[in-house]
Amino acid sequence: MKKLLPAVVLLAGLVLTGCAATPKMTIPESCAFLNQDTFVPTGNQQQQAEQISKHYQEVADKVAPEVADPIQKMADIMKQVAGTSLGARSDEQTKQLTEQNNRIGEYCK
């Protein structure tokens, strides 16, 4: 049992410190990645909104935190849109998406 304890402590340390987490991109790498993104949703408006929300979430998990924050907010907005009966954005949601897109533009020029 004494020989097993250091391995368990090491494993627990790795899990707690997040060593298994995917490293984030730098801001320039994130901008290049976003500029090359060719994602195109399919289906009706509601399906498209859901696909866009998931795509934004996946992108937010990869890019630099400064760029990920507005993308995550966009994912949340699109999730709300997908939850509506028609999957159509309201004027307010469109405004919020534009604001978040502009925040990304502050880093990716």
ZIBELRA-V447461 format. One record per residue. N is the residue number from 1. RES is the residue in three letters. PHI is phi in radians with two decimals (* if undefined). OMEGA is omega in degrees with one decimal (NA if undefined). Layout:
BEGIN
N/RES/PHI/OMEGA
N/RES/PHI/OMEGA
END
This chain:
BEGIN
1/MET/*/-179.4
2/LYS/-1.12/-179.5
3/LYS/-1.28/-178.3
4/LEU/-1.37/-175.6
5/LEU/-1.02/178.9
6/PRO/-1.05/179.0
7/ALA/-1.16/179.3
8/VAL/-1.17/179.4
9/VAL/-1.13/178.8
10/LEU/-1.09/179.3
11/LEU/-1.09/179.3
12/ALA/-1.08/178.4
13/GLY/-1.10/178.8
14/LEU/-1.12/-179.6
15/VAL/-1.17/-177.0
16/LEU/-1.22/-179.3
17/THR/-1.50/176.5
18/GLY/1.35/179.8
19/CYS/-1.06/-177.6
20/ALA/-1.44/-178.1
21/ALA/-1.22/178.5
22/THR/-1.28/178.2
23/PRO/-1.15/179.7
24/LYS/-1.47/176.3
25/MET/-1.33/171.2
26/THR/-1.34/178.2
27/ILE/-1.09/178.4
28/PRO/-1.05/177.5
29/GLU/-1.12/179.8
30/SER/-1.10/-179.9
31/CYS/-1.13/177.4
32/ALA/-1.09/178.8
33/PHE/-1.06/-179.4
34/LEU/-1.13/-179.8
35/ASN/-1.18/-179.6
36/GLN/-1.75/-178.4
37/ASP/-1.20/-177.7
38/THR/-2.04/-178.6
39/PHE/-1.02/176.5
40/VAL/-2.34/179.0
41/PRO/-1.27/178.8
42/THR/-2.25/176.4
43/GLY/1.59/179.8
44/ASN/-1.36/-175.7
45/GLN/-0.99/-178.3
46/GLN/-1.15/177.9
47/GLN/-1.11/179.1
48/GLN/-1.11/179.1
49/ALA/-1.06/178.4
50/GLU/-1.14/179.1
51/GLN/-1.10/179.1
52/ILE/-1.12/178.3
53/SER/-1.01/179.6
54/LYS/-1.14/179.7
55/HIS/-1.11/177.9
56/TYR/-1.02/179.6
57/GLN/-1.08/179.2
58/GLU/-1.09/179.3
59/VAL/-1.16/-179.3
60/ALA/-1.03/179.6
61/ASP/-1.24/-175.1
62/LYS/-1.79/-169.1
63/VAL/-1.52/179.1
64/ALA/-1.00/-177.7
65/PRO/-0.96/-179.2
66/GLU/-1.10/179.5
67/VAL/-1.59/-178.0
68/ALA/-1.15/-176.9
69/ASP/-1.02/178.0
70/PRO/-1.15/178.2
71/ILE/-1.16/176.9
72/GLN/-1.09/178.2
73/LYS/-1.12/177.1
74/MET/-1.14/177.3
75/ALA/-1.08/179.6
76/ASP/-1.11/178.8
77/ILE/-1.11/-178.7
78/MET/-1.19/175.1
79/LYS/-1.14/176.0
80/GLN/-1.11/179.2
81/VAL/-1.05/-179.0
82/ALA/-1.11/-179.8
83/GLY/-1.39/178.2
84/THR/-1.49/-175.4
85/SER/-1.12/-178.2
86/LEU/-1.81/-177.4
87/GLY/1.26/-179.3
88/ALA/-1.76/178.4
89/ARG/-1.35/172.9
90/SER/-1.42/176.5
91/ASP/-1.05/179.7
92/GLU/-1.14/178.3
93/GLN/-1.14/176.9
94/THR/-1.10/177.7
95/LYS/-1.10/179.6
96/GLN/-1.10/178.2
97/LEU/-1.10/178.5
98/THR/-1.10/179.2
99/GLU/-1.06/-180.0
100/GLN/-1.19/177.4
101/ASN/-1.08/177.6
102/ASN/-1.15/176.3
103/ARG/-1.11/176.5
104/ILE/-1.10/179.5
105/GLY/-1.08/175.8
106/GLU/-1.13/-179.9
107/TYR/-1.73/-176.5
108/CYS/-1.93/-176.3
109/LYS/-1.78/NA
END
